């Protein structure tokens, strides 16, 4: 066989073998066999030294062409084998077991607030809100807390310097609202009677933090004003609400109390469903749990908002969302609501 034929044969063989390259191993084997210093191509160059002079130009030319061709084909085969390998590594293994995904859930306070809203909107109450930085007038004065009246001490108030910049140190007439009752005033200022709304929101009190009290908590206020609203309607509405929230077997007790903005006033207790009245730590051995304050809107409050106190009457109530949630689930530390420890939150 002449040299030229030998070269052609090598070319065919190498081309066929190039086409079969898939893995980096194939690449290396090909290189060793054909292109390395001891490979078949190098051997042919070696053989060329022995052939007659006049054959050299033709053989040399062909050999060089074949080498250039093979080297460039080899390079592209090498690259595609490499990217194939990378793709292989990044491929998703569908047989690997999945990671468990935790589904978020609503905070227990949100759940209670939503339940309270559901119950009251179902009997025709609208929803209103107001600012958390409240002026003294709405938080106290218009609710019939006269200036310097000791009733203001009922609520440990955070006073704020506000508005901040313009008036130097502020007016001293602003507070972090201590209750949602100020929203009652705002609603009545902006609406003619009848009004029937609940007002959920966050409130603040400067109390020592303990298992029973925190510097902030949430309330839902209620207000109904119309002609001839009676105490019996207040009792009926609250009773309906408590049965919806705690179950139809719940028993209620209205205890006389005092709030500057309601007259008469009451606090509402439900029978302790933890010990069913026998007496336990949660109900402090009384058999009863306090859930809210309420009363008939004081005529003085109507005067402040420009309602005719001879024409209309109304009732108001206010409850703490934390307190109700604590009672509902038998939780013994209010701070748990604010730690946001998922081990706690996951239980609701
Ligand atoms: N604002 C009262 C409190 O925070 C609750 C209340 C609201 C009482 C409405 C009567 C009427 O304690």
Boltz pocket constraint, residues with backbone or C-beta under 6 A from the ligand:
constraints:
  - pocket:
      binder: B
      contacts: [[A, 178], [A, 179], [A, 180], [A, 181], [A, 221], [A, 222], [A, 259], [A, 262], [A, 266], [A, 293], [A, 294], [A, 295], [A, 316], [A, 317], [A, 318], [A, 319]]
      max_distance: 6.0
